[in-house]
Amino acid sequence: MTKLEQGLLAEFSELLGLQSVKQERQALTHLQKGEKYEDFALQYLLEQGLSLVERNYRCRMGELDLIMQEKEALVIIEVRYRANDRYGSASESVSKKKQARIIAATKHYIVTHKVNRPMRFDVVAITGDSPLNWIKNAF
């Protein structure tokens, strides 16, 4: 296949909303990386004395990466990873819009699970090879 044919095929696929095999592989790799860093954060938090309540809670409002318990408090944890800080650090990537989605998903969780206890929102941020940054009461 010539470069012209490849270009036309790519444009046609894009118009139809199709992904190339390479793009699908990259997406899967991205998901695998996310799971790897969630595992890393979970292990760290377990070592700090928190206990896991639920992982990857999904509803139409969004997703909660980790729901954990520390003493009597329910802790909602967003895990963020960035390979480098060229476009901002992992902690900076938790925008107001992302916070609103996390809060909305948390409200759904509270109602469906009849939660009535103190809560807080934490962020575990990992940027490149830097040490993990656990931000309690992040928002």
ChimeraX attribute file (.defattr): number of C-alpha atoms within 10 A of each C-alpha:
attribute: neighborCount
match mode: 1-to-1
recipient: residues
	/A:1	7
	/A:2	7
	/A:3	8
	/A:4	9
	/A:5	10
	/A:6	11
	/A:7	12
	/A:8	12
	/A:9	14
	/A:10	15
	/A:11	13
	/A:12	12
	/A:13	13
	/A:14	12
	/A:15	9
	/A:16	9
	/A:17	9
	/A:18	13
	/A:19	13
	/A:20	13
	/A:21	9
	/A:22	9
	/A:23	11
	/A:24	12
	/A:25	12
	/A:26	12
	/A:27	13
	/A:28	12
	/A:29	12
	/A:30	12
	/A:31	11
	/A:32	12
	/A:33	13
	/A:34	16
	/A:35	15
	/A:36	13
	/A:37	18
	/A:38	22
	/A:39	14
	/A:40	14
	/A:41	24
	/A:42	23
	/A:43	13
	/A:44	15
	/A:45	18
	/A:46	14
	/A:47	10
	/A:48	10
	/A:49	11
	/A:50	19
	/A:51	17
	/A:52	17
	/A:53	12
	/A:54	13
	/A:55	15
	/A:56	13
	/A:57	14
	/A:58	14
	/A:59	13
	/A:60	9
	/A:61	15
	/A:62	18
	/A:63	18
	/A:64	23
	/A:65	21
	/A:66	23
	/A:67	22
	/A:68	21
	/A:69	18
	/A:70	15
	/A:71	11
	/A:72	9
	/A:73	14
	/A:74	21
	/A:75	24
	/A:76	24
	/A:77	27
	/A:78	24
	/A:79	25
	/A:80	22
	/A:81	21
	/A:82	17
	/A:83	12
	/A:84	14
	/A:85	14
	/A:86	7
	/A:87	9
	/A:88	11
	/A:89	18
	/A:90	21
	/A:91	22
	/A:92	11
	/A:93	15
	/A:94	19
	/A:95	10
	/A:96	10
	/A:97	9
	/A:98	13
	/A:99	15
	/A:100	14
	/A:101	17
	/A:102	22
	/A:103	19
	/A:104	18
	/A:105	19
	/A:106	23
	/A:107	14
	/A:108	17
	/A:109	17
	/A:110	13
	/A:111	10
	/A:112	9
	/A:113	9
	/A:114	9
	/A:115	12
	/A:116	10
	/A:117	9
	/A:118	10
	/A:119	17
	/A:120	13
	/A:121	19
	/A:122	18
	/A:123	23
	/A:124	23
	/A:125	25
	/A:126	23
	/A:127	18
	/A:128	14
	/A:129	9
	/A:130	10
	/A:131	9
	/A:132	16
	/A:133	15
	/A:134	18
	/A:135	15
	/A:136	14
	/A:137	13
	/A:138	15
	/A:139	12
